[in-house]
Amino acid sequence: MDTDLESATRTELLRRAREQDVPGRSSMSKEQLLDHLRPSPADGDGPGDGTVRGDGRRPVYSRVEAFRLLAEARARGEMVLIPRMLTGNDRRVHVRETVREDHETRIATGDLEARDKFDKLAGSVFHFFRGTNLLFYRDLVGEDSRLPTVLALGDVHPGNFGVMPSSDNVPIFSVNDFDDAYYAPFTWDLKRGAVGFLLGAAEKGDLSRKKQLAVARRFVRGYIDGIASYAADGREQTQQLRLDNAPPLIADLISSTLETSRAEWLGDLLDETRRGFRTDDELVPVSSRREEFQGIVDRYVAENEVRVPERAGQMRVKDVAERRGAGTASLGLTRYYVLIAGMQDDGTDDLLLEFKRARRSALAGLVPPSGYEADEQGDRIRHAQRVHLVDGDVFYGSVDIEGQSFMVRERAPFRDDISLGSLSAGDWKEYAEICGRVLAHTHAMSDENGNVDYDVEPAILDAIGGRDLFVDDVLRFAEEAADRVRRDHEHFVADHELGAFQNVDVVYR
């Protein structure tokens, strides 16, 4: 490092870090900035995103290319060893290396929220499942290559369905997390969803093994029934679940989200003047960046061709804050809350946009080659939302900030998901069936708004064949996978207690 760098102010170090696209630079101390200006880290967090270095000199060990080749070989029908065949110590080391690789940037930068995430994953099998998507999909590498391709959600589990604003600013219920969306065999979503409902019903619902299987079965059956329905009537392009047409369980959820007014909801986020964000453990105002974010918002509106509604006025930025401690898989990735002035002067109808750091899909390089392309990071996430939802959030989009890709969406008082811990055994089965039908709707849109160039629904039904056998196949996979997640969690907890996730694996020669 040159001597000028050692004597530079933090402002000068930030300028140089911006030029080198050092991730997480805004929250670094002067000492951390100095350390990260020695190498030339690249944008991204997760395997294969760049050349982030673990010790300032050596490159991080990556198996991305090896898994890409493995996916291609398995898709060709070759008999190859895949990670889920590993047992004992070999499996424990695989879990450790995958988690380290998946969080390389967050570990290398000493991100405190990454440590919080690992603590959270250690405390819950269900959270571990939610937060280790790459580990799950490396077990599926190259699988089901002969089956129809859809724009898969990529992270299906009972917590990734919920209420959100439509383009008309009314609450709708659907899938609500597109971070890992990718073109993949339709069964990849079904398999992860079935495992998610097994683990969720066990931990959040405290249901017996028999009842867990009944819940997962309803999820898969709901999906099949949904696909059959859309194959028969083709109504997927107009389908929305709203308060007026939702099943009672979902209608009650939507009704509960409408009990809090926008003014009340904003009151919990803003200071007493209602001109800016409050300060606490979750929100850290960065009002000095207001002018910078005004330029970012203007660029985002133009690049995404956002049809700005009247309620958003001139899209004037009132304040900016860093949002901390949110999410499970994305915990530790940068988020900003941006307050947009509404039509009233008293701050009771302002809008809130969330800018969340986008990352590489966990499915990238693992799916069988299909020819259906997906853009990386924010553009890919924006594409998925526009394919999966009918008249969804008008503000959903993407934008680059300091060379990093961010997805954008509106936060709203009626953005919420169901309380899994409050569901009875009967509710769990009903909810699983509804989510299965919702997932079928998103897949059915793959050939309407997505890149799939053939009629998806009849192809999926034909591939399913005998329904009883197909359901049994998915459930047997899910049972084995759920037990594997529990064993993996034990490995993770043991390694976490030994400090395994404070460093990344680097290449020494």
C-alpha positions in Angstrom: 0.0 0.0 0.0 1.3 3.5 -0.8 2.2 5.8 2.1 -0.4 8.4 1.0 -3.1 5.8 1.7 -1.8 5.3 5.3 -2.1 9.1 6.0 -5.4 9.6 4.1 -8.6 10.8 5.9 -11.6 8.5 6.1 -13.3 10.7 3.4 -10.4 10.1 1.0 -10.4 6.4 1.8 -14.1 6.2 1.1 -13.5 7.9 -2.3 -10.8 5.4 -3.2 -13.0 2.5 -1.9 -15.9 3.8 -4.1 -13.5 3.7 -7.1 -12.5 0.1 -6.3 -16.1 -0.9 -5.6 -15.2 -2.2 -2.1 -18.4 -3.8 -0.7 -19.9 -2.4 2.5 -17.5 0.6 2.5 -20.1 3.1 3.8 -20.3 1.3 7.2 -16.5 0.6 7.5 -14.2 2.2 10.0 -11.0 3.9 8.8 -9.0 0.8 9.8 -11.3 -1.5 7.9 -11.1 0.7 4.8 -7.4 0.6 4.9 -7.4 -3.2 5.1 -9.8 -3.6 2.2 -8.0 -1.2 -0.1 -5.0 -3.6 -0.3 -6.8 -6.1 -2.5 -9.3 -5.2 -5.2 -12.6 -6.8 -4.0 -15.3 -7.1 -6.5 -19.0 -6.6 -6.2 -21.3 -9.3 -4.7 -21.7 -11.7 -1.9 -21.8 -15.4 -2.7 -19.8 -17.9 -4.7 -18.3 -16.7 -8.0 -19.3 -13.0 -7.7 -15.7 -11.7 -7.8 -12.3 -11.9 -6.4 -12.9 -11.0 -2.8 -9.9 -12.1 -0.7 -10.1 -13.6 2.7 -6.8 -12.4 4.2 -5.9 -9.4 2.0 -3.7 -11.5 -0.3 -5.1 -14.9 -1.2 -8.2 -15.5 -3.3 -11.3 -17.1 -1.7 -11.7 -20.8 -2.5 -14.6 -21.3 -4.9 -16.4 -24.4 -6.2 -18.7 -22.6 -8.5 -17.1 -23.8 -11.7 -16.9 -27.4 -10.4 -20.6 -27.4 -9.6 -21.4 -26.0 -13.0 -19.6 -28.8 -14.7 -21.3 -31.3 -12.3 -24.7 -29.9 -13.2 -24.0 -30.3 -16.9 -22.7 -33.9 -16.4 -25.7 -34.9 -14.4 -28.1 -33.3 -16.9 -26.5 -35.5 -19.6 -27.4 -38.5 -17.5 -23.9 -39.3 -16.2 -23.7 -41.2 -12.9 -21.9 -38.8 -10.7 -21.4 -38.2 -7.0 -23.6 -35.4 -5.6 -23.3 -33.7 -2.2 -26.4 -35.3 -0.7 -24.7 -38.7 -0.9 -22.0 -37.5 1.5 -22.2 -38.7 5.1 -20.4 -38.2 8.4 -17.4 -35.9 8.5 -17.4 -35.5 4.7 -20.9 -34.0 4.9 -19.9 -31.8 7.8 -17.0 -30.3 5.9 -19.2 -29.8 2.8 -21.8 -27.9 4.9 -19.0 -25.7 6.4 -17.4 -24.9 3.1 -20.7 -24.1 1.4 -21.8 -21.7 4.1 -18.5 -20.0 4.1 -18.5 -19.7 0.4 -22.0 -18.4 0.3 -21.2 -15.6 2.8 -17.7 -14.8 1.6 -18.0 -11.0 1.5 -20.0 -10.7 4.7 -17.4 -12.8 6.5 -14.4 -11.2 5.0 -15.6 -7.7 5.9 -16.3 -8.7 9.5 -20.0 -7.8 9.0 -21.7 -7.9 12.5 -25.1 -8.7 11.0 -23.5 -11.8 9.4 -22.5 -13.0 12.8 -26.1 -12.3 14.0 -27.3 -14.3 11.1 -25.2 -17.3 12.0 -26.4 -17.1 15.6 -30.0 -17.0 14.3 -29.4 -20.0 12.1 -27.8 -21.9 15.0 -30.9 -21.4 17.1 -33.5 -22.9 14.7 -33.6 -25.7 12.1 -36.3 -23.8 10.1 -34.2 -20.6 10.0 -31.2 -22.7 9.1 -33.1 -24.1 6.1 -34.3 -20.6 5.1 -30.8 -19.2 5.4 -28.8 -21.8 3.5 -30.4 -22.0 0.1 -27.2 -22.7 -1.7 -26.6 -25.7 0.5 -30.1 -27.1 -0.5 -29.6 -26.5 -4.2 -26.2 -28.0 -4.4 -27.9 -31.2 -3.3 -30.1 -30.9 -6.4 -27.3 -30.0 -8.9 -28.3 -30.9 -12.4 -31.5 -32.7 -11.3 -34.7 -33.3 -13.3 -33.2 -32.0 -16.6 -35.8 -33.8 -18.7 -38.7 -31.9 -17.0 -40.4 -28.7 -18.1 -38.6 -25.4 -17.3 -40.4 -22.6 -15.5 -39.4 -19.3 -13.9 -39.0 -20.8 -10.5 -39.3 -18.7 -7.4 -36.1 -20.4 -6.0 -36.9 -20.2 -2.3 -40.3 -21.6 -1.6 -41.3 -22.1 2.0 -44.3 -21.1 4.1 -42.8 -17.8 5.1 -42.3 -16.5 1.5 -46.0 -16.0 0.8 -47.8 -12.9 2.0 -49.7 -9.7 1.5 -48.2 -6.8 -0.6 -49.4 -3.8 -2.5 -50.7 -4.2 -6.1 -50.3 -1.6 -8.8 -53.6 -0.1 -7.6 -52.2 0.2 -4.0 -54.6 -2.5 -2.7 -53.4 -5.6 -0.8 -53.0 -8.8 -2.7 -51.7 -12.2 -1.5 -49.0 -14.1 -3.5 -45.4 -15.1 -3.4 -43.4 -12.2 -1.9 -39.7 -13.0 -2.3 -38.0 -13.1 -5.7 -34.4 -12.9 -4.6 -33.5 -16.4 -5.9 -35.8 -16.6 -8.9 -34.3 -18.5 -11.8 -35.3 -20.6 -14.8 -35.3 -24.2 -13.5 -37.3 -27.5 -13.6 -40.7 -26.9 -12.0 -40.0 -29.6 -9.5 -37.2 -27.6 -7.8 -39.8 -25.2 -6.3 -42.0 -28.1 -5.4 -39.2 -30.0 -3.6 -38.0 -27.0 -1.6 -41.6 -26.0 -0.8 -42.5 -29.5 0.5 -39.4 -29.6 2.7 -40.2 -26.0 3.9 -43.7 -27.0 4.9 -42.4 -30.2 6.7 -39.9 -28.2 8.7 -42.2 -25.2 9.3 -45.1 -27.4 10.5 -42.7 -29.2 12.8 -41.1 -26.2 14.4 -43.7 -23.5 14.1 -46.8 -25.7 14.4 -45.4 -28.4 16.7 -47.2 -31.0 14.6 -46.5 -34.7 14.6 -44.6 -36.4 11.8 -47.8 -37.8 10.3 -49.4 -34.3 10.3 -46.3 -32.7 8.9 -46.6 -35.1 5.9 -50.3 -34.3 5.6 -49.4 -30.6 5.3 -46.7 -31.2 2.7 -49.1 -33.5 0.8 -51.7 -30.7 0.6 -49.1 -28.3 -0.7 -48.2 -30.6 -3.6 -51.8 -31.5 -4.3 -52.7 -27.8 -4.3 -50.0 -27.2 -6.9 -51.2 -30.0 -9.2 -54.8 -28.8 -8.9 -53.8 -25.3 -9.6 -51.8 -26.2 -12.7 -54.7 -28.4 -13.9 -57.1 -25.5 -13.4 -55.0 -23.0 -15.4 -54.5 -25.6 -18.2 -58.3 -25.9 -18.4 -59.4 -22.3 -18.3 -56.3 -20.1 -19.0 -57.2 -17.5 -16.4 -53.7 -17.0 -15.0 -53.3 -13.6 -16.7 -56.1 -12.1 -14.7 -55.9 -14.0 -11.4 -55.3 -12.1 -8.1 -56.1 -13.0 -4.6 -57.7 -10.0 -3.0 -59.9 -9.4 0.0 -63.1 -9.9 -2.1 -62.1 -13.3 -3.5 -59.6 -14.9 -1.1 -60.3 -18.0 0.9 -61.3 -17.2 4.5 -57.8 -17.8 6.0 -56.2 -15.4 3.6 -59.1 -12.9 3.7 -58.6 -12.7 7.5 -54.9 -12.0 7.0 -55.6 -9.3 4.5 -58.3 -7.7 6.7 -55.8 -7.6 9.6 -53.3 -5.7 7.6 -55.9 -3.0 6.9 -56.4 -2.3 10.6 -53.4 0.1 10.7 -53.6 3.3 8.8 -50.7 4.7 6.8 -50.4 7.6 9.2 -50.1 5.2 12.2 -47.7 3.0 10.5 -45.4 5.9 9.5 -45.6 7.2 13.0 -43.7 4.2 14.2 -40.9 4.9 11.7 -40.5 8.7 11.7 -39.3 11.2 14.3 -41.6 13.6 16.1 -41.4 16.2 13.3 -42.5 13.5 10.7 -39.8 14.9 8.4 -37.3 12.1 8.8 -36.6 8.7 10.2 -36.3 8.0 13.9 -33.0 6.5 15.2 -32.9 3.1 16.9 -31.3 -0.4 16.6 -33.2 -1.0 13.3 -33.0 2.4 11.6 -29.9 4.6 11.3 -30.7 7.8 9.4 -28.2 8.9 6.8 -29.8 12.2 6.0 -26.5 13.5 4.6 -27.1 11.3 1.6 -30.5 12.7 0.7 -29.3 14.6 -2.3 -27.4 11.5 -3.5 -30.5 9.3 -3.2 -32.6 11.9 -5.0 -30.4 11.3 -8.0 -30.6 7.5 -7.5 -34.4 7.6 -7.3 -34.6 9.8 -10.4 -32.4 7.3 -12.3 -34.4 4.3 -11.0 -37.7 5.8 -12.1 -36.3 6.5 -15.6 -34.4 3.1 -16.0 -37.4 1.1 -14.8 -40.0 3.2 -16.6 -42.0 3.4 -13.4 -45.5 4.7 -13.9 -45.4 7.1 -10.9 -48.8 7.3 -9.3 -50.3 10.6 -8.2 -49.9 9.7 -4.6 -46.1 9.8 -5.0 -46.1 13.4 -6.2 -42.7 14.3 -7.7 -40.9 11.4 -6.1 -39.1 13.9 -3.8 -36.8 12.2 -1.3 -37.4 13.5 2.3 -35.0 11.2 4.2 -32.8 8.1 3.9 -31.9 5.5 6.6 -30.0 2.3 6.7 -32.3 -0.6 7.7 -30.6 -3.2 9.9 -31.4 -6.6 11.3 -34.0 -7.6 8.6 -34.5 -10.9 6.8 -33.0 -14.3 7.3 -31.2 -15.3 4.1 -30.4 -11.7 3.3 -29.4 -10.6 6.9 -26.2 -8.6 6.6 -26.9 -7.4 3.0 -27.2 -3.6 2.8 -30.7 -2.1 2.9 -31.9 1.4 2.7 -35.3 2.9 3.5 -36.1 6.0 1.4 -38.9 8.3 2.5 -40.8 9.8 -0.5 -43.0 12.9 0.1 -46.7 12.3 -0.4 -49.4 14.8 -1.3 -50.0 16.1 2.2 -47.7 18.5 4.0 -48.0 16.8 7.4 -46.2 13.6 6.5 -49.2 11.3 7.1 -49.3 9.9 3.5 -45.6 9.6 2.6 -44.3 6.6 0.8 -41.6 4.3 1.8 -39.3 2.6 -0.7 -36.9 -0.2 0.3 -33.6 -0.5 -1.6 -32.2 -4.0 -0.8 -28.8 -5.3 -2.0 -29.3 -8.0 -4.7 -27.1 -11.0 -4.9 -26.5 -14.0 -7.1 -29.3 -16.5 -7.2 -28.5 -19.7 -5.3 -29.7 -21.7 -8.4 -27.2 -20.1 -10.8 -24.8 -22.7 -12.2 -26.7 -25.5 -10.5 -29.8 -25.9 -12.8 -29.7 -28.1 -15.8 -28.8 -26.1 -18.9 -32.0 -25.0 -20.5 -31.4 -22.1 -22.9 -33.7 -19.8 -20.9 -31.6 -16.8 -19.8 -32.0 -14.8 -16.6 -30.2 -11.5 -16.0 -28.1 -11.3 -12.9 -29.0 -9.7 -9.6 -31.4 -6.8 -9.5 -32.6 -7.1 -13.1 -33.3 -10.8 -12.7 -35.4 -10.1 -9.5 -37.3 -7.3 -11.2 -38.1 -9.7 -14.2 -39.4 -12.4 -11.8 -41.7 -10.0 -10.0 -43.2 -8.8 -13.3 -43.6 -12.4 -14.5 -45.0 -13.9 -11.3 -47.5 -11.2 -10.2 -50.5 -9.8 -12.1 -50.5 -6.0 -11.7 -48.0 -6.2 -8.8 -46.2 -3.4 -6.9 -45.6 -0.6 -9.5 -42.4 0.4 -7.7 -40.8 -3.0 -8.0 -37.5 -2.4 -9.9 -33.7 -2.4 -9.8 -30.9 0.1 -9.8 -27.1 0.2 -9.3 -25.7 2.1 -6.3 -22.0 2.6 -6.1 -21.5 -0.3 -8.6 -23.7 -2.7 -6.7 -27.1 -4.0 -7.8 -30.1 -3.2 -5.6 -33.8 -4.3 -5.9 -36.4 -1.7 -5.1 -40.0 -2.2 -3.8 -42.6 -0.3 -1.8 -43.1 -1.0 1.9 -46.7 -0.5 2.9 -48.8 -0.8 6.1 -50.5 -3.8 4.6 -47.3 -5.7 3.6 -47.4 -8.7 6.0 -47.3 -12.5 6.1 -49.2 -15.1 8.1 -48.3 -15.9 11.7 -47.2 -19.5 11.3 -47.1 -20.1 15.1 -50.8 -19.3 15.4 -52.0 -21.9 12.8 -53.9 -25.0 13.9 -53.2 -28.3 12.3 -56.2 -27.7 10.0 -55.1 -24.2 9.2 -51.6 -25.5 8.2 -53.2 -27.9 5.7 -55.5 -25.2 4.3 -52.6 -22.7 4.1 -50.3 -25.3 2.4 -53.0 -26.0 -0.3 -53.5 -22.3 -0.9 -49.7 -21.7 -1.3 -49.5 -24.7 -3.6 -52.1 -23.1 -5.9 -50.4 -19.7 -5.7 -47.1 -21.3 -6.7 -48.9 -23.0 -9.7 -50.1 -19.5 -10.7 -46.5 -18.1 -10.8 -45.3 -21.1 -12.9 -48.2 -20.7 -15.2 -47.1 -17.2 -16.0 -43.7 -18.4 -17.2 -44.9 -18.6 -20.8 -47.2 -15.6 -20.6 -44.8 -12.9 -19.3 -41.6 -14.9 -19.1 -39.1 -16.4 -21.5 -40.5 -19.9 -21.8 -41.7 -20.4 -25.4 -44.2 -23.3 -25.0 -47.4 -23.9 -23.2 -46.3 -24.7 -19.7 -49.4 -26.1 -17.9 -50.1 -29.0 -20.2 -46.4 -29.9 -20.4 -46.2 -30.0 -16.6 -49.4 -32.1 -16.3 -48.0 -34.5 -18.9 -44.6 -34.7 -17.0 -46.4 -35.4 -13.7 -48.2 -38.4 -15.2 -49.9 -40.4 -12.5 -50.6 -38.0 -9.7 -50.4 -40.4 -6.8 -47.0 -41.6 -7.8 -45.7 -38.0 -8.4 -47.0 -36.9 -5.0 -45.4 -39.9 -3.3 -42.1 -39.2 -5.1 -42.0 -35.6 -3.9 -42.9 -36.5 -0.4 -40.3 -39.2 -0.1 -37.7 -36.7 -1.4 -38.9 -34.1 1.1 -38.7 -36.5 4.1 -35.2 -37.5 3.3 -34.2 -33.9 2.7 -35.8 -32.6 5.9 -33.9 -35.2 7.9 -30.7 -34.2 6.1 -31.4 -30.5 7.0 -31.6 -31.5 10.6 -28.3 -33.4 10.5 -26.7 -30.5 8.6 -28.0 -28.1 11.3 -26.3 -30.2 14.0 -23.0 -30.0 12.0 -23.5 -26.2 11.6 -24.1 -25.7 15.3 -21.1 -27.7 16.3 -18.9 -25.7 13.8 -20.4 -22.4 14.8 -19.5 -23.0 18.5 -15.9 -23.6 17.4 -15.8 -20.3 15.5 -15.9 -21.9 12.0 -17.6 -18.9 10.3 -15.3 -16.1 11.3 -13.1 -16.8 8.3 -13.4 -17.8 4.7 -11.5 -20.6 2.9 -8.6 -19.2 0.9 -6.4 -20.7 -1.7 -2.8 -21.0 -0.6 -1.3 -22.4 -3.8 
